[in-house]
Amino acid sequence: MNAYKSNYTVKSKVMDETDLQRVLSRIAHEIIEKNRGASNLAIIGMRTRGEFLAKRIASKIQEYEKAVIKVGILDVSFYRDDTRAKLRQPMVQSTEVPFDVNEMNIVLVDDVLFTGRSVRAALDAIMDFGRPNRVELAVLVDRGRRELPIQPDYVGKIVTTSPDEEIRVKMKECDDSDEVLLVNVEK
């Protein structure tokens, strides 16, 4: 299930497993505080790693608030505006939003925010399900360098990268470890 296929050189470890758990706990607390609890709240994770982050955040909120949190999974492949430009066929996976989003407070979760194009696509996809009260954005890492005017509501860490650098988020659910790496990608 590991989507990272290119060769890369690790420049530094941005987060280890302990850092990742600490950041997810903080984000969960911030979501609870900003939403004044967990009522009318749902978490939707963007495939692939955003899905696992969303599940972990929802689990923490459930633990803190003793409330059931609705969790959905979103695949934005068909909503992206840049797949034709890259001349590649998107790998489409399933979207699972098993609840009514109308009048819900939705927290959209992604692993890395960079250009904003994935988030724009996710907003389009969510609106196809209905009209939520509010959609907030939680990201593990914000890389900066936005192409669209999108800003996260909850950020684990800000890591400014150069054009030849990437952030690689590894999660036990689909990788061999929990960590965040700053890498140079070999072309």
C-alpha positions in Angstrom: 0.0 0.0 0.0 3.0 2.3 0.1 2.5 5.0 -2.5 6.1 6.3 -2.3 7.9 4.8 -5.2 10.7 7.2 -6.1 14.2 7.0 -4.7 15.1 9.6 -2.1 17.7 10.7 0.3 16.7 11.6 3.9 17.9 15.0 4.9 16.4 15.0 8.3 13.8 13.4 10.6 11.1 16.0 11.2 9.0 13.9 13.6 9.5 10.5 15.2 6.8 8.3 16.6 6.6 10.1 19.9 6.5 13.5 18.2 3.7 12.3 15.9 1.5 11.1 18.8 2.1 14.3 20.7 1.1 16.4 17.7 -2.0 14.4 17.0 -3.1 14.8 20.7 -2.6 18.5 20.4 -4.6 18.8 17.2 -7.4 16.7 18.8 -7.5 19.1 21.8 -7.5 22.1 19.5 -10.4 20.7 17.5 -12.4 20.1 20.7 -11.6 23.6 22.0 -12.5 25.4 18.8 -15.7 23.3 18.3 -16.6 23.6 22.0 -16.8 19.8 22.4 -17.5 17.0 20.0 -21.2 17.4 19.2 -22.1 17.7 15.5 -18.5 16.9 14.6 -17.2 14.6 11.9 -13.7 13.9 10.7 -12.9 13.1 7.1 -9.5 12.0 6.1 -8.0 12.3 2.6 -6.6 9.1 1.2 -4.1 7.7 2.0 -2.3 8.9 5.0 -4.9 11.6 5.9 -7.3 8.7 6.3 -5.1 7.1 9.0 -4.4 10.5 10.7 -8.2 11.2 10.7 -8.9 7.9 12.4 -6.2 8.5 15.0 -7.5 12.1 15.7 -11.1 10.8 16.0 -10.0 8.1 18.4 -8.3 10.7 20.6 -11.3 13.0 20.6 -13.6 10.0 21.5 -11.3 9.2 24.3 -11.2 12.8 25.7 -14.9 13.6 25.1 -16.5 10.2 25.6 -18.4 10.7 22.4 -18.7 8.8 19.2 -17.1 10.7 16.3 -18.2 10.0 12.7 -15.2 9.3 10.4 -15.2 9.3 6.7 -12.5 8.7 4.0 -12.3 10.8 0.8 -10.5 10.0 -2.4 -10.2 13.1 -4.5 -8.6 11.6 -7.6 -11.5 12.6 -9.9 -11.7 16.1 -8.4 -8.1 17.0 -9.0 -7.4 19.7 -11.6 -3.7 18.7 -12.2 -3.8 15.0 -13.2 -4.1 15.8 -16.9 -1.1 18.2 -16.6 1.0 15.4 -15.2 -0.1 13.0 -17.9 -0.8 10.2 -15.5 -3.9 8.2 -14.8 -5.0 8.7 -11.2 -5.2 5.6 -9.0 -8.8 5.7 -7.8 -9.7 4.3 -4.4 -13.0 4.3 -2.7 -14.6 7.2 -0.9 -16.5 6.3 2.3 -18.6 9.0 3.9 -21.2 6.9 5.7 -23.1 9.8 7.3 -25.0 12.9 6.2 -22.7 15.9 6.1 -25.5 18.4 6.0 -25.2 20.9 8.9 -22.2 19.0 10.4 -19.0 20.6 11.5 -16.4 18.7 9.3 -12.7 18.6 10.0 -10.9 17.6 6.8 -7.5 15.9 7.5 -4.5 15.6 5.2 -0.9 14.6 5.9 0.9 17.4 4.0 -0.4 20.7 2.7 1.6 22.1 -0.2 0.0 23.7 -3.2 -3.6 23.5 -1.9 -4.9 21.6 -4.9 -5.7 18.4 -3.0 -7.7 20.4 -0.5 -9.5 22.3 -3.1 -10.5 19.0 -4.7 -11.6 17.6 -1.3 -13.8 20.6 -0.7 -15.5 20.0 -4.1 -16.0 16.3 -3.2 -17.4 17.1 0.3 -19.9 19.6 -1.3 -21.2 16.8 -3.5 -22.3 15.0 -0.3 -24.2 18.0 1.0 -23.8 21.3 2.8 -21.9 21.2 6.1 -22.1 24.1 8.6 -18.4 24.5 8.4 -15.3 22.7 7.0 -12.0 23.1 8.8 -8.6 21.8 7.7 -6.2 19.9 9.9 -2.7 19.0 8.4 0.2 17.2 9.9 2.8 19.3 8.0 2.4 22.6 6.2 5.1 23.0 3.6 4.1 26.5 2.5 4.4 27.4 -1.2 0.7 27.6 -1.8 -0.8 27.9 -5.4 -4.3 28.4 -4.0 -5.5 30.6 -1.1 -6.0 27.8 1.3 -4.9 27.9 5.0 -5.1 25.2 7.6 -7.0 25.6 10.9 -4.9 23.1 12.7 -1.2 22.4 11.9 1.1 19.8 13.4 4.3 21.4 12.2 5.4 24.0 9.6 8.3 22.9 7.5 9.4 25.3 4.7 10.9 23.3 1.9 12.9 24.1 -1.2 11.6 23.0 -4.7 13.8 19.9 -4.7 12.7 18.7 -1.2 9.6 16.8 -0.1 8.0 15.7 3.1 7.4 12.0 3.5 4.9 10.9 6.1 5.3 7.3 7.1 2.5 5.6 9.1 2.4 2.1 10.5 -0.9 1.4 8.8 0.7 1.5 5.3 4.4 1.9 5.9 7.0 0.3 8.2 7.1 3.1 10.9 5.5 6.3 12.2 7.7 9.2 11.3 8.0 12.3 9.1 11.0 12.9 6.9 12.4 15.8 5.0 13.9 14.2 1.8 15.6 15.1 -1.5 13.9 13.2 -4.3 16.2 11.6 -6.9 14.9 12.3 -10.4 
